[in-house]
Amino acid sequence: MSNIKVKGVEVEMGTGNVYADLGYADADEMLIKAQLVSKIAEIIKRKGLTQTQAAQLLGMPQPKLSNLLSGRFRGVSERRLMDCLTKLGRDVQIVVKATPRSRKDGRLSIVFA
C-alpha cells in the first residue's frame, strides 16, 4: 500500500482487497466469497424474493441466509455459494488459463457477465 496526499490530507491507498488491507490470512478467499455473496444478494433483490422465499429456494434456513447476506460467511464454501447462484438461475463457469509472463503466480478472480 502507498500513501498519497489529497487536499493536504495523507491517504493510504488500499490494495483493492479490504481483507488483505485488514491483515486477514485468508484475504483472497474472503474477497471471492464477498463477491459471490454480493451477486447472490443482487439476484435475490432483482427477483423480488423475500429472505424466506430465497432461503427455501436455496435450501437453507432463513437465519443462515440472513447471516450470509450480512457478511457472515465464514464456514460457507465457495462451492456452496456457486450452488446458490445456479439455484438462482445463473450458469457458473470456471476457466483455468496460463498466467501472463509478467506474473509468476496465478491469481483467482471472478468475472460477472
Stockholm file with secondary structure:
# STOCKHOLM 1.0

chainA/1-113         MSNIKVKGVEVEMGTGNVYADLGYADADEMLIKAQLVSKIAEIIKRKGLTQTQAAQLLGMPQPKLSNLLSGRFRGVSERRLMDCLTKLGRDVQIVVKATPRSRKDGRLSIVFA
#=GR chainA/1-113 SS CCEEEETTEEEECCCSCHHHHTTCTTHHHHHHHHHHHHHHHHHHHHHTCCHHHHHHHHTSCHHHHHHHHTTCCTTCCHHHHHHHHHHTTCCCCCCCCCCCTTCSSCCCCCCCC
#=GC SS_cons         CCEEEETTEEEECCCSCHHHHTTCTTHHHHHHHHHHHHHHHHHHHHHTCCHHHHHHHHTSCHHHHHHHHTTCCTTCCHHHHHHHHHHTTCCCCCCCCCCCTTCSSCCCCCCCC
//
